[in-house]
Amino acid sequence: MPAGLRRYVEAIPGKPLPHGILGASCTTIEDVTEEQIHELNGVEWLALGCCPVRDWPDPCEEESPGEESPGSPPQKEFCRPVTEHAVPITVYTGAECSTLGWTYAEARKHAEASLALGEQQGLEAAFWRTKLAMEAIDLTPAAGPVSVAQGVAALEGCLAETYGGVGTLHVPAGVAALLGCCNVLHKEPETGVLETLAGNCAIIGAGYSALNTGPGNIPADPGTAWLYITGPLAIRRGPVDTVPDTAGASVNYRTNDRKVLVERTFVVGTTCTVCAIQVVTCD
């Protein structure tokens, strides 16, 4: 049918994946206020939970009757907390069109709807590229990639050695079905959180799947994928900014085109450690 005879209708609506970085129930998200807006430049804090809690032996059990205690008595150890930080990540999308038949209000609405649908994927890709892949300890054995279940087990062991609390498993969307068939993940009926048997939660990311790179952002081998684990995630989310905010400023009068940009800044923080492992996704 000729294009001129087709009727114009509204765009097909969509929604982000429910267990992504902005939808996962295990992620803490804080919308910054005007008083907190400077936090979108980045934040730092003293790490909590990364220092070990040790046991102290009973001195009465260590000494034998009638024997002198050799050497100096044991000393308790102290841990100096490290300073961690998180940097801003700005995601954006833009609408470009002819001014004929498309108003500023329509262009702005389209751009804002595009950001609402795609910002989670964009944030996941940026966090994976700038944080996970840049700071991870590679646990992949010399023999090569392991099964998905073995990979998750190794990651949870790595996290448990350095952090005593609930952590976050980062899973590309293309691997999610493999975790389900092996019962590696299950959904808590009351909270809807995806959890492992150990109790760590999981983020299933479309942006993770789009990259699927290992430490150093090296692409995964065919038939394999990368999984990561971190401590908990705390996300600071800024307001949506639309540029320009007036109709006249959006027009390039030399080309008679209109451009509207919409963006938002996030600061994604995690703690203690980042571990990675390469897994087999097909035999």
C-alpha positions in Angstrom: 0.0 0.0 0.0 1.4 3.5 -0.8 2.8 5.3 2.2 0.5 8.2 1.6 -2.5 6.0 2.3 -1.3 4.7 5.6 -2.8 6.2 8.8 -0.5 7.7 11.4 -0.9 6.2 14.9 0.9 6.4 18.2 4.2 4.5 18.6 4.2 1.0 20.0 4.8 1.4 23.8 7.5 -0.5 25.6 8.9 -1.0 29.1 12.4 -1.8 30.3 13.3 -5.3 31.4 12.0 -5.8 35.0 15.3 -7.1 36.5 17.7 -4.6 35.0 19.9 -2.2 36.9 17.1 0.2 37.5 14.4 -2.3 38.1 16.1 -4.9 40.3 14.7 -4.9 43.8 18.1 -5.4 45.2 19.4 -2.0 43.9 19.0 1.1 46.0 18.0 4.1 43.9 17.9 7.7 45.3 16.5 10.6 43.3 18.8 13.5 44.2 17.2 16.7 45.4 18.3 20.3 44.5 20.3 20.3 47.8 22.1 17.1 46.7 22.6 18.0 43.1 26.4 18.4 43.6 26.5 14.6 44.3 26.0 14.1 40.5 29.6 15.2 40.1 30.7 12.0 41.8 30.8 10.8 45.4 33.3 9.0 47.7 32.9 7.1 51.0 34.7 4.9 53.4 34.2 1.2 52.5 32.0 -0.7 55.0 32.1 -4.5 55.3 35.4 -5.0 53.5 37.5 -5.3 56.6 37.4 -8.8 58.2 35.8 -9.5 61.5 38.1 -12.0 63.3 37.6 -14.2 66.3 39.7 -13.8 69.5 40.9 -17.0 71.2 40.2 -17.5 74.9 43.6 -17.1 76.5 42.7 -19.6 79.2 42.4 -22.3 76.6 45.7 -21.5 75.0 47.8 -21.9 78.1 48.7 -25.3 79.6 48.9 -25.6 83.4 52.3 -25.2 84.8 53.8 -23.9 81.5 54.9 -20.4 80.8 53.4 -18.7 77.8 56.2 -18.4 75.2 56.7 -15.1 73.5 54.6 -12.0 73.6 50.8 -12.2 73.9 48.8 -12.1 70.6 47.7 -8.7 69.5 44.4 -7.7 67.9 44.6 -6.5 64.3 43.1 -3.3 63.0 42.0 -2.5 59.5 42.2 0.9 57.9 39.0 1.4 55.7 39.8 2.3 52.1 38.1 5.3 50.4 35.9 4.2 47.5 34.3 6.4 44.9 31.8 6.5 42.0 31.8 8.7 39.0 28.9 10.2 37.0 27.4 8.5 34.0 25.3 10.6 31.7 23.0 8.8 29.2 21.2 10.6 26.5 19.0 10.3 23.4 18.0 12.8 20.7 15.2 13.3 18.3 15.9 14.9 14.9 13.2 15.7 12.3 12.0 18.2 9.8 10.0 21.1 11.2 7.3 20.4 8.6 4.6 18.3 10.3 6.5 17.7 13.7 6.2 20.3 16.4 8.6 21.0 19.2 6.2 19.4 21.7 6.0 16.2 19.6 9.8 16.0 19.2 10.3 16.5 23.0 7.7 13.9 23.9 9.3 11.4 21.5 12.8 12.0 22.9 11.6 11.8 26.6 9.8 8.6 25.9 12.9 7.2 24.2 15.0 8.0 27.2 12.5 6.4 29.6 12.5 3.2 27.6 16.3 3.0 26.9 18.1 4.7 29.8 18.4 1.4 31.8 20.1 -0.3 28.8 22.4 2.7 28.3 23.3 2.8 32.0 24.0 -0.9 32.2 26.4 -0.7 29.2 28.3 2.3 30.7 28.6 0.7 34.1 29.8 -2.6 32.6 32.3 -0.8 30.4 33.7 1.7 32.9 33.5 -0.2 36.2 32.9 -3.9 35.9 35.3 -4.7 33.0 37.9 -2.2 34.3 38.3 -3.4 37.9 37.4 -7.1 37.9 39.6 -9.9 39.2 39.4 -12.6 36.5 38.6 -16.0 38.0 38.5 -18.0 34.7 40.7 -21.1 35.1 43.6 -21.7 32.8 41.7 -24.6 31.2 39.1 -22.1 29.9 35.5 -21.1 30.4 33.3 -23.1 32.9 29.7 -24.0 33.1 27.2 -21.3 34.2 26.6 -23.0 37.6 30.4 -23.4 38.2 30.9 -19.8 37.2 28.3 -18.5 39.7 29.7 -20.7 42.4 33.2 -19.3 41.8 31.9 -15.7 41.8 30.0 -16.1 45.1 33.1 -17.7 46.7 35.2 -14.7 45.6 32.7 -12.2 47.0 32.3 -14.2 50.3 36.1 -14.0 50.9 36.1 -10.2 50.8 32.5 -9.1 51.8 30.2 -10.7 54.3 26.9 -9.2 53.1 24.5 -9.8 50.2 26.1 -9.0 46.8 25.0 -8.5 43.3 25.4 -10.9 40.3 25.6 -9.1 37.0 24.2 -11.3 34.1 23.9 -10.5 30.4 20.3 -11.0 29.3 21.4 -13.6 26.8 22.5 -15.9 29.7 19.4 -15.5 31.9 17.6 -18.6 30.6 20.7 -20.7 31.4 20.6 -19.7 35.0 16.9 -20.5 35.2 17.2 -24.0 33.8 19.9 -25.0 36.2 18.0 -23.5 39.2 20.9 -21.2 39.8 18.5 -18.3 40.3 15.0 -18.3 41.7 12.5 -15.5 42.2 11.4 -14.7 45.8 7.6 -14.8 45.7 7.1 -12.1 48.2 9.7 -9.6 47.0 10.2 -10.5 43.4 14.0 -10.4 43.9 16.1 -12.8 41.8 18.3 -14.7 44.2 20.9 -17.4 44.2 20.8 -20.2 46.8 23.5 -18.2 48.7 21.1 -15.2 48.9 22.9 -12.9 46.4 20.6 -11.0 44.1 20.9 -10.7 40.3 20.7 -8.0 37.7 19.7 -9.2 34.2 20.9 -6.5 31.9 20.2 -5.8 28.2 23.1 -3.4 28.2 25.3 -6.1 29.7 24.3 -8.4 26.9 25.0 -5.8 24.2 28.7 -5.6 25.4 29.5 -9.0 26.8 33.2 -8.2 27.4 35.7 -9.5 29.9 38.2 -7.6 32.0 39.9 -4.9 30.0 36.8 -4.8 27.8 38.0 -7.7 25.6 35.1 -9.3 23.7 33.9 -12.7 24.8 34.9 -15.7 22.7 32.1 -17.2 20.5 29.8 -19.4 22.5 30.8 -17.8 25.8 29.7 -15.0 28.1 31.1 -13.0 31.0 29.5 -12.9 34.5 30.5 -10.4 37.2 29.7 -10.1 40.9 30.0 -7.0 43.2 28.9 -5.8 46.5 25.5 -4.0 46.7 24.6 -1.2 44.3 23.6 2.3 45.4 22.5 4.6 42.5 22.0 8.3 42.6 19.7 9.5 39.9 19.5 13.0 38.6 16.5 14.8 36.9 15.8 14.6 33.2 17.2 17.5 31.3 15.7 18.5 28.0 17.8 20.7 25.6 16.7 23.1 24.4 13.8 24.0 26.6 12.2 26.3 24.0 10.8 25.6 20.5 12.7 28.3 18.7 16.1 27.2 19.9 15.5 23.7 18.6 15.4 24.7 14.9 18.3 24.9 12.5 17.0 27.5 10.1 19.6 26.7 7.5 18.3 23.1 7.1 14.8 23.6 8.6 15.5 20.7 10.9 14.6 20.4 14.6 16.7 18.7 17.2 15.8 17.9 20.8 18.2 16.2 23.3 17.1 14.5 26.5 19.7 13.3 29.1 20.0 12.1 32.7 23.0 11.7 35.0 23.5 8.7 37.3 26.2 7.9 39.9 26.4 4.1 40.4 28.4 3.0 43.5 29.4 -0.5 44.7 31.8 -1.7 47.3 34.7 -4.0 48.2 35.4 -6.2 45.1 34.6 -7.0 41.5 35.1 -10.5 40.3 34.5 -11.9 36.8 34.5 -15.3 35.1 33.9 -16.5 31.6 31.2 -19.2 31.1 30.1 -21.5 28.3 26.7 -20.6 26.8 26.5 -23.4 24.2 28.1 -26.8 23.8 
